[in-house]
């Protein structure tokens, strides 16, 4: 999911994309508590994995950019 997330983040502002992923991640996590059988848990875990795998590259990109800015302006 690295490539699709990075492509989407170029079209959608990270300030919208990343919080949306985190909200979706929280909703899916909460829905796991209400699942009633194994098939529902499997489906929700797949969705949870999609949210998590999309959020991780975006967050790491933003953190690395802020770190690079600190390094270039500290000297």
N, C-alpha and C positions, 0 to 999 in steps of 0.2 A: 504493500500500500504506500510505499515511499513516493513513487512517481505520481500517482493520482493526487495525493495530498499536496505535494509541492506544486502541481499544476493548478489545482483549485486555489491555493493560497496566493498565486499570482493574479488571479481574477477577483477573488473575494478578499477583502481586508482581513488580516490576521485577527484584528480586534473583534470581528464578527465570527470568523470561522472557528477559532480555537475555543471560545466560550460556548459556541453551539455544540461542538463536539463534547465538551465537558458536561454540559447539561444533558445531552443524549446519553452519555456514559452513566451519569447518575440515575437517570430515569430507568435505563435498562437494568442497572444494578438493583434498584428498588423493585422492579418487576420480577426479578428472580425470587424474591421473598414470597410472591403470590403465585408462583407457578405450582401446578398441581400434578404434573407427571414429568417423566424424564425427557420426553420429546420437547416440551416447552422449555425446559432448562437448556437442552442442546441448542435450540433456535436462539434463545436469548444469549447464550454464551458466544454464538457466532456473531451476533450483533455487537456484543460487548467487545469482542476481538476486533471488529471493524472500526469501532469508535476509538479504541485504544491504539490500534496500529496507524490510524490517520492522525491522531493528536500528537503522537510521539515525535515524528519528524518535524512537524511545524514548531513545536516547542523547542526542540534542539536547534533548529535553524535560528529562531529568535534569540536564544541564549548565546549561541556562538557569535552572532552579529553584535550583540551588546558587549560581549567579552572582547571582540576585535576592536570595537570603538574605544574601550577602556585602554587597551594596549597601545593604540595609535595616539591617543591623546595624553597618555601618562608621561611621555618622554619629553 
